[in-house]
Amino acid sequence: MLSPSIPEVAGLVLFLLACYGVAWFGARFRPDAWYGRLAKPAWTPPNWIFAPVWSVLYTAMAVAGWLVWREAGVAGALGPLGLFALQLALNGIWTWLFFGLHRPDWALADIVALWVAIVVTVVSFWTVSPQAGALLLPYLVWVTFAGLLNVEIWRLNRG
């Protein structure tokens, strides 16, 4: 396989910046005393696990987006890349809703929309690049888990 060209490397850097820009935004809203006081299910992971998991997922998401862009270009993959942008936005909004506004109910609505957007993005990416679609599957699994956790935290703390 040939080495990637300078425009291809620049494209990968842009996808990494987009994904890690969402990560940076989300990192502004950290678990605080409010979160510490919430009732949580016994299967809640320790806080330290989230940063490494999200780092891997954001990298895989960036590579997936880059593969689609590299395969079809912006014009050829406008739909899939638009879905990618939508799920990225919903991803960033969740952290703000949950940790920033302390609204697990609104965050739950967001994560449902995020989950649907990821599923549609996976299918859309898969048609352009099966590798890109496959790279998003761990993200879908993690967001499924996060959604279940969000449901339980909301349920346990409704009153």
Sequence and secondary structure as in RCSB ss.txt:
>XXXX:A:sequence
MLSPSIPEVAGLVLFLLACYGVAWFGARFRPDAWYGRLAKPAWTPPNWIFAPVWSVLYTAMAVAGWLVWREAGVA
GALGPLGLFALQLALNGIWTWLFFGLHRPDWALADIVALWVAIVVTVVSFWTVSPQAGALLLPYLVWVTFAGLLN
VEIWRLNRG
>XXXX:A:secstr
     HHHHHHHHHHHHHHHHHHHHHHTS   HHHHHS   TT   GGGHHHHHHHHHHHHHHHHHHHHHHHHHH
HTHHHHHHHHHHHHHHHHHHIIIIIS  HHHHHHHHHHHHHHHHHHHHHHHHH HHHHHHTHHHHHHHHHHHHHH
HHHHHHT  
